[in-house]
Amino acid sequence: MNTDANAFIGSKATYMQLIGVHVEDNNEMFICITPDVFPSAYMPGMKDMQGLFPGIPLRTSVFNRLRNARRIVKSQRPDLDLLLTYGYRTLEIQTELFVKELEIEKMNTNNAQSHVDENELYEKIHRRIAVPLVAGHPTGGAVDVTLITKAGKMIDMGSAIYDFAAHTEPTFSVTGVALAHRILLRNAMAEAGFIPFDFEYWHFSYGDREWAYMAASSHAIFSQKSLHEVQSMM
């Protein structure tokens, strides 16, 4: 399995690639991450999970890897820290987001052409919001993270976290200080066992289909879970 950060430059798995990845869920338990055990906070515009759990839910091994990534960051830059901003998203919320985009896309496509190929339609939407069956966040294996100062202040990453409009280019499209920060984050997460998502510098995964595909693993170890399932796995 390859977890060298530089091996994934320009990578972005498609829906059709991910749908072919075999999944054998190991039923690993979930844990809620709170600021008293790890720097964590939902960001403005990404609060759909707020209030459902006392913290940010993750699979246990994902949290252990995050702690290792944090140690790596602090060992290289004692003035910086690792901030978790998002983890598990319920399958219900992911499905709702996808269906909304699907309805819009179907309307636009039907107005432009008479025949619509479902795979092409799903592929197009997947670039904006992941198809629920292959989405990483509902598995508890995908995380959104960034770097902050020891005082909790955001640092220069080239663009704000969740600035999706600025992310039509790969991670290494920025320069200078911002590039150095992105490389630091990327390398620390890769060393801890995560796979980067090139078009969102903040998104990494372990155990989901994206991770399995990009790391050439024989199968993913986490499948998507509903709210009720996760509540029973804590």
C-alpha beads as a LAMMPS data file, in Angstrom:
LAMMPS data file: protein, C-alpha beads

234 atoms
233 bonds

1 atom types
1 bond types

-500.0 500.0 xlo xhi
-500.0 500.0 ylo yhi
-500.0 500.0 zlo zhi

Masses

1 110.0

Atoms # bond

1 1 1 0.000 0.000 0.000
2 1 1 1.411 3.383 -1.011
3 1 1 0.946 6.306 1.398
4 1 1 3.625 8.617 0.002
5 1 1 1.948 12.022 -0.307
6 1 1 3.762 12.840 -3.531
7 1 1 2.378 9.707 -5.194
8 1 1 -1.081 11.232 -5.313
9 1 1 -0.371 14.539 -7.061
10 1 1 -3.228 15.218 -9.465
11 1 1 -5.309 12.301 -8.167
12 1 1 -9.087 12.405 -8.034
13 1 1 -11.036 9.146 -8.113
14 1 1 -14.231 9.139 -10.143
15 1 1 -17.606 7.707 -9.169
16 1 1 -17.205 4.822 -11.624
17 1 1 -13.788 3.992 -10.194
18 1 1 -15.051 4.047 -6.628
19 1 1 -18.202 2.041 -7.263
20 1 1 -16.009 -0.902 -8.267
21 1 1 -14.115 -0.960 -4.947
22 1 1 -14.972 -3.928 -2.739
23 1 1 -16.006 -3.160 0.856
24 1 1 -15.625 -5.380 3.898
25 1 1 -16.771 -3.315 6.854
26 1 1 -14.894 -4.241 10.032
27 1 1 -17.633 -2.681 12.213
28 1 1 -15.087 -0.610 14.078
29 1 1 -16.596 1.557 16.803
30 1 1 -17.081 5.322 16.605
31 1 1 -15.825 7.926 19.055
32 1 1 -16.888 11.561 19.507
33 1 1 -14.025 14.048 19.321
34 1 1 -14.392 17.074 21.596
35 1 1 -12.046 20.070 22.006
36 1 1 -10.871 18.832 25.394
37 1 1 -9.217 15.786 23.796
38 1 1 -8.275 17.176 20.364
39 1 1 -8.558 20.628 18.696
40 1 1 -11.924 20.425 16.930
41 1 1 -14.702 22.740 15.775
42 1 1 -17.333 22.809 13.030
43 1 1 -16.714 25.706 10.649
44 1 1 -19.381 28.194 9.445
45 1 1 -21.286 26.675 6.560
46 1 1 -20.468 23.119 7.661
47 1 1 -22.752 22.753 10.676
48 1 1 -25.188 20.133 9.369
49 1 1 -23.969 17.658 11.995
50 1 1 -23.894 20.093 14.895
51 1 1 -26.183 19.066 17.738
52 1 1 -26.541 15.428 16.686
53 1 1 -23.560 14.306 18.773
54 1 1 -21.585 15.877 21.654
55 1 1 -18.562 16.162 19.351
56 1 1 -17.292 15.219 15.883
57 1 1 -17.768 11.458 15.309
58 1 1 -14.949 9.376 13.801
59 1 1 -13.952 5.748 13.637
60 1 1 -11.586 4.912 16.495
61 1 1 -8.583 4.092 14.296
62 1 1 -9.097 7.319 12.342
63 1 1 -8.822 9.300 15.557
64 1 1 -5.662 7.410 16.533
65 1 1 -4.135 8.315 13.173
66 1 1 -5.164 11.929 13.608
67 1 1 -3.341 12.053 16.929
68 1 1 -0.245 10.704 15.199
69 1 1 -0.562 13.313 12.432
70 1 1 -0.841 16.019 15.088
71 1 1 2.334 14.746 16.753
72 1 1 4.146 14.888 13.400
73 1 1 2.981 18.461 12.740
74 1 1 4.037 19.656 16.196
75 1 1 7.402 17.916 15.942
76 1 1 8.181 19.816 12.736
77 1 1 6.457 23.080 13.640
78 1 1 6.050 23.516 17.408
79 1 1 4.235 26.802 16.734
80 1 1 1.420 25.047 14.839
81 1 1 -1.346 22.595 15.628
82 1 1 -3.802 20.356 13.752
83 1 1 -7.505 21.293 13.790
84 1 1 -10.299 18.817 13.000
85 1 1 -13.270 20.609 11.409
86 1 1 -15.441 17.734 10.150
87 1 1 -15.696 13.959 10.312
88 1 1 -18.688 11.649 10.062
89 1 1 -21.772 12.847 8.170
90 1 1 -24.957 10.811 8.473
91 1 1 -25.938 8.787 5.437
92 1 1 -29.306 10.530 5.598
93 1 1 -27.749 14.001 5.252
94 1 1 -25.428 12.849 2.464
95 1 1 -28.388 11.376 0.596
96 1 1 -30.448 14.544 1.019
97 1 1 -27.618 16.693 -0.344
98 1 1 -27.108 14.360 -3.289
99 1 1 -30.807 14.094 -4.162
100 1 1 -31.127 17.891 -4.266
101 1 1 -28.250 18.114 -6.730
102 1 1 -29.643 15.183 -8.701
103 1 1 -33.026 16.845 -9.135
104 1 1 -31.407 20.061 -10.334
105 1 1 -29.115 18.219 -12.738
106 1 1 -31.941 16.088 -14.138
107 1 1 -34.017 19.184 -14.809
108 1 1 -31.146 20.935 -16.573
109 1 1 -30.180 17.827 -18.544
110 1 1 -33.727 17.013 -19.631
111 1 1 -34.088 20.540 -20.936
112 1 1 -30.959 20.093 -23.023
113 1 1 -31.308 16.514 -24.285
114 1 1 -33.849 13.718 -24.412
115 1 1 -31.658 10.809 -23.257
116 1 1 -29.860 10.832 -19.914
117 1 1 -27.292 8.181 -18.981
118 1 1 -27.538 7.586 -15.229
119 1 1 -23.839 6.835 -14.766
120 1 1 -22.857 10.028 -16.572
121 1 1 -25.368 11.954 -14.490
122 1 1 -24.041 10.511 -11.230
123 1 1 -20.464 11.155 -12.336
124 1 1 -21.200 14.796 -12.996
125 1 1 -22.884 15.316 -9.636
126 1 1 -20.160 13.365 -7.842
127 1 1 -17.720 16.160 -8.693
128 1 1 -19.813 18.467 -6.488
129 1 1 -21.303 16.171 -3.869
130 1 1 -20.296 12.525 -3.512
131 1 1 -22.761 9.804 -4.441
132 1 1 -23.923 8.384 -1.051
133 1 1 -22.904 4.809 -1.892
134 1 1 -19.251 5.829 -2.358
135 1 1 -19.071 8.927 -0.125
136 1 1 -16.323 9.030 2.497
137 1 1 -17.799 11.166 5.266
138 1 1 -20.728 8.789 5.981
139 1 1 -18.220 6.006 6.699
140 1 1 -16.552 7.872 9.550
141 1 1 -13.244 7.512 7.730
142 1 1 -13.033 10.883 5.971
143 1 1 -11.852 13.968 7.841
144 1 1 -11.465 17.670 7.140
145 1 1 -8.463 19.245 8.857
146 1 1 -6.321 22.335 8.666
147 1 1 -3.415 23.977 10.467
148 1 1 -3.716 26.626 13.173
149 1 1 -1.387 28.461 15.516
150 1 1 -0.993 27.337 19.124
151 1 1 -3.386 30.171 19.985
152 1 1 -6.010 28.707 17.662
153 1 1 -5.665 31.216 14.811
154 1 1 -6.038 30.104 11.176
155 1 1 -2.864 30.347 9.101
156 1 1 -2.278 31.009 5.404
157 1 1 -3.293 27.924 3.407
158 1 1 -3.784 29.771 0.112
159 1 1 -7.551 29.952 0.556
160 1 1 -10.079 29.538 3.329
161 1 1 -11.127 26.043 4.281
162 1 1 -14.310 25.056 2.394
163 1 1 -13.701 27.708 -0.257
164 1 1 -14.881 25.252 -2.918
165 1 1 -14.856 27.898 -5.655
166 1 1 -11.093 28.176 -5.258
167 1 1 -10.504 24.473 -5.617
168 1 1 -10.756 23.673 -9.293
169 1 1 -6.991 23.184 -9.264
170 1 1 -4.930 20.579 -7.369
171 1 1 -3.421 21.063 -3.912
172 1 1 -0.086 22.291 -5.224
173 1 1 -1.541 25.148 -7.290
174 1 1 -0.616 27.713 -4.607
175 1 1 2.863 29.078 -3.940
176 1 1 5.057 30.459 -1.172
177 1 1 4.099 30.156 2.499
178 1 1 0.684 28.683 1.697
179 1 1 2.283 25.890 -0.354
180 1 1 4.688 25.076 2.479
181 1 1 1.755 24.827 4.888
182 1 1 -0.224 22.569 2.555
183 1 1 2.771 20.277 2.061
184 1 1 3.318 20.102 5.822
185 1 1 -0.313 19.133 6.384
186 1 1 -0.364 16.682 3.491
187 1 1 2.868 14.925 4.470
188 1 1 1.879 14.632 8.131
189 1 1 -1.493 13.132 7.231
190 1 1 0.070 10.769 4.672
191 1 1 2.664 9.597 7.182
192 1 1 -0.183 8.851 9.580
193 1 1 -1.857 6.661 6.941
194 1 1 -4.364 9.004 5.296
195 1 1 -4.982 9.518 1.593
196 1 1 -5.292 13.140 0.361
197 1 1 -8.031 14.470 -1.878
198 1 1 -6.135 16.698 -4.283
199 1 1 -8.810 19.262 -5.004
200 1 1 -9.582 20.028 -1.347
201 1 1 -6.401 20.546 0.654
202 1 1 -8.329 19.918 3.878
203 1 1 -9.882 16.524 2.985
204 1 1 -8.223 13.206 3.848
205 1 1 -9.492 9.696 4.316
206 1 1 -8.670 6.328 5.775
207 1 1 -10.643 3.114 5.365
208 1 1 -13.221 4.317 2.827
209 1 1 -13.445 3.560 -0.904
210 1 1 -11.319 6.584 -1.862
211 1 1 -8.565 5.413 0.461
212 1 1 -8.761 1.836 -0.839
213 1 1 -8.689 2.915 -4.489
214 1 1 -5.849 5.424 -4.207
215 1 1 -3.743 3.240 -1.895
216 1 1 -4.332 0.127 -4.029
217 1 1 -5.805 -1.758 -1.093
218 1 1 -7.738 -4.962 -1.823
219 1 1 -10.848 -3.489 -0.199
220 1 1 -12.288 -0.667 1.881
221 1 1 -12.813 -1.433 5.559
222 1 1 -15.542 1.126 6.322
223 1 1 -19.013 1.350 4.772
224 1 1 -21.576 4.155 5.058
225 1 1 -23.578 4.248 8.278
226 1 1 -26.941 5.773 9.178
227 1 1 -27.434 7.995 12.214
228 1 1 -29.031 5.150 14.162
229 1 1 -26.209 2.753 13.291
230 1 1 -23.523 5.146 14.505
231 1 1 -25.420 5.857 17.708
232 1 1 -25.388 2.118 18.394
233 1 1 -21.641 1.892 17.625
234 1 1 -20.487 4.269 20.335

Bonds

1 1 1 2
2 1 2 3
3 1 3 4
4 1 4 5
5 1 5 6
6 1 6 7
7 1 7 8
8 1 8 9
9 1 9 10
10 1 10 11
11 1 11 12
12 1 12 13
13 1 13 14
14 1 14 15
15 1 15 16
16 1 16 17
17 1 17 18
18 1 18 19
19 1 19 20
20 1 20 21
21 1 21 22
22 1 22 23
23 1 23 24
24 1 24 25
25 1 25 26
26 1 26 27
27 1 27 28
28 1 28 29
29 1 29 30
30 1 30 31
31 1 31 32
32 1 32 33
33 1 33 34
34 1 34 35
35 1 35 36
36 1 36 37
37 1 37 38
38 1 38 39
39 1 39 40
40 1 40 41
41 1 41 42
42 1 42 43
43 1 43 44
44 1 44 45
45 1 45 46
46 1 46 47
47 1 47 48
48 1 48 49
49 1 49 50
50 1 50 51
51 1 51 52
52 1 52 53
53 1 53 54
54 1 54 55
55 1 55 56
56 1 56 57
57 1 57 58
58 1 58 59
59 1 59 60
60 1 60 61
61 1 61 62
62 1 62 63
63 1 63 64
64 1 64 65
65 1 65 66
66 1 66 67
67 1 67 68
68 1 68 69
69 1 69 70
70 1 70 71
71 1 71 72
72 1 72 73
73 1 73 74
74 1 74 75
75 1 75 76
76 1 76 77
77 1 77 78
78 1 78 79
79 1 79 80
80 1 80 81
81 1 81 82
82 1 82 83
83 1 83 84
84 1 84 85
85 1 85 86
86 1 86 87
87 1 87 88
88 1 88 89
89 1 89 90
90 1 90 91
91 1 91 92
92 1 92 93
93 1 93 94
94 1 94 95
95 1 95 96
96 1 96 97
97 1 97 98
98 1 98 99
99 1 99 100
100 1 100 101
101 1 101 102
102 1 102 103
103 1 103 104
104 1 104 105
105 1 105 106
106 1 106 107
107 1 107 108
108 1 108 109
109 1 109 110
110 1 110 111
111 1 111 112
112 1 112 113
113 1 113 114
114 1 114 115
115 1 115 116
116 1 116 117
117 1 117 118
118 1 118 119
119 1 119 120
120 1 120 121
121 1 121 122
122 1 122 123
123 1 123 124
124 1 124 125
125 1 125 126
126 1 126 127
127 1 127 128
128 1 128 129
129 1 129 130
130 1 130 131
131 1 131 132
132 1 132 133
133 1 133 134
134 1 134 135
135 1 135 136
136 1 136 137
137 1 137 138
138 1 138 139
139 1 139 140
140 1 140 141
141 1 141 142
142 1 142 143
143 1 143 144
144 1 144 145
145 1 145 146
146 1 146 147
147 1 147 148
148 1 148 149
149 1 149 150
150 1 150 151
151 1 151 152
152 1 152 153
153 1 153 154
154 1 154 155
155 1 155 156
156 1 156 157
157 1 157 158
158 1 158 159
159 1 159 160
160 1 160 161
161 1 161 162
162 1 162 163
163 1 163 164
164 1 164 165
165 1 165 166
166 1 166 167
167 1 167 168
168 1 168 169
169 1 169 170
170 1 170 171
171 1 171 172
172 1 172 173
173 1 173 174
174 1 174 175
175 1 175 176
176 1 176 177
177 1 177 178
178 1 178 179
179 1 179 180
180 1 180 181
181 1 181 182
182 1 182 183
183 1 183 184
184 1 184 185
185 1 185 186
186 1 186 187
187 1 187 188
188 1 188 189
189 1 189 190
190 1 190 191
191 1 191 192
192 1 192 193
193 1 193 194
194 1 194 195
195 1 195 196
196 1 196 197
197 1 197 198
198 1 198 199
199 1 199 200
200 1 200 201
201 1 201 202
202 1 202 203
203 1 203 204
204 1 204 205
205 1 205 206
206 1 206 207
207 1 207 208
208 1 208 209
209 1 209 210
210 1 210 211
211 1 211 212
212 1 212 213
213 1 213 214
214 1 214 215
215 1 215 216
216 1 216 217
217 1 217 218
218 1 218 219
219 1 219 220
220 1 220 221
221 1 221 222
222 1 222 223
223 1 223 224
224 1 224 225
225 1 225 226
226 1 226 227
227 1 227 228
228 1 228 229
229 1 229 230
230 1 230 231
231 1 231 232
232 1 232 233
233 1 233 234
